[in-house]
Amino acid sequence: MPTLEWIGKDKVVNHHLDVPYRVLEHRYTYRGNGESGPEIQGGNKIIRGDNLEALKALLPQYEGRVKCIYIDPPYNTGNEGWVYNDNVNDPRIKKWLGEVVGKEGEDLSRHDKWLCMMYPRLRLLQRLLDDDGAIFISIENNELYNLKLLCDEIYGPRSFVANIVWQRTYSPRNDSKGIPTETDSILVYSKVPGWQPGRLERTAAMDARYKSPDNDPRLWKSGDASAPGAATHPGMVYAIQHPITGKLLYPTTGRCWTYGQEQMLSFMREWAEYELRPLDDYAKRTAVCGTVPDKVPLTIDAIVLARPFEEIKEQTRKRYDDGIWPVLYFTNKGKGGIACKRHLDTVENRMVTNLWPYVEVGHTDEASKELKAVFDGQAVFDTPKPMRLLERVLQIATDDASIILDSFAGSGTTAHAVLNLNKQDGGNRKFILVEMMDYAESVTAERVRRVIDGYADVEGTGGSFSFYELGEPLLLENKFLNENLPILKIREYVWFMETKTPLPDTAEVESFLLGLRNNTAYYFFYERDSITTLDHAFLERIQSKADAYLIYADMNTLSDHELERHNIVFKKIPRDIARL
């Protein structure tokens, strides 16, 4: 598999492992109508801070749980003021990370910087993604092909789903030089190969093609009664006698009948009395199959009228004129070939393709007007995405209880789309937004507040969200625990590092118990102002019955024999607390 190389890659490939784990500090929870309240566990989140550190902070609660990720990272056009905020100390990288992002299109250091910024973030996003989830990345041509190779390396080329082409503008500029660009790309990758998007609702234009010329109460349109594959299915090539003209009908060259013979016979018996009878038509069937003669059966039953045609032709003509024809019917006012009715009520919703025109998902001008409507006509953000674009992503990539993450949140369109969709279908989708810039509060969170409450003439969606900032690191540089942090945050981290699952609520079950998993009881015997010791006295306090025990404490006075006899694994605080 081809890989992408750039200056500094060797220093960022594992950089996500060196990012400190910081706790999320809850600032407030907005519940609508100007009301605030306590933090809602597992609720909607808006996080202000560097998204690399924020993604690391989300791992204990959300690793492997996010169904859909949408990100709109900087396009790196040379005209943006995006901030690279990683602390990479290698002198080679510091030299060019400290420089202003280049304005020239061929300034390779600008592309190197962008790749170094994206790589560790994509690695953490991949960890957060559910096995049944997908990531959607908006991008322009400047970095499209670099991003494709980057994602192939991180997610795997077999996890590539599509390069969606979004028609972002409805009116290209006439003063542009060269070939004006009307589209952006959205790269889609899944966590594991084989991901399938949901289907879209059918449009009125699609349904309008279904009619009922025979007065069938179920609308239908004409379909083919034959299918490709005569050469490989010669047993499905045979004659069917027309009940109105008496002619013998065969599939066209290279095709065979769509349904099995018993089913075809059943359909034809809705017109008249039919039977299976062999005909001397080997040469005709061989010509239709278009294959070597020895692969075509010498004889095969045809579907023919059970009574002489002259006796039933008036009856079948009347059957046609009466209407509500069987599934197999005849074209050209009853005198043509065999066709198949495809009823509207049996047709699935439409498949999504990689072409998303603006008439279906909106354009940039629409997005700007939407945002201005929320903010009383003010232009508070330069490059928002249209809500319909995000709603399309949610429609094909989430269910009504999914978690959706946007770590380049910008103006908050993703949250707006989630709240809208929840209101429409009564869903309980949850969003997580991350934005490092100062407008995380004044634009991103403010937009969500106004969407919840309603704005202009738009009714509010309802809902709530909690606002967070990145707090202190949990493990200090000297590898000691940061005792300024709430003990609950430390317990969540330790449990996650042991089990890779969110911490269960065991506060009222037993002191120092983190939880039970796979017949193992996990204890974190920690007190901020005293030294804790795993000894006989602590053993007597253990109430949970399990096959094995893993116990953290500052010290241990039990012998190896006693630990083995009680099936205990001792881990020393803070030495044995793993780094995320």
Summary of the structure (lengths in Angstrom):
residues: 580
radius of gyration: 32.8
end to end distance: 29.2
largest distance: 105.0
contacts: 1738
relative contact order: 0.13
helix: 32%
strand: 24%
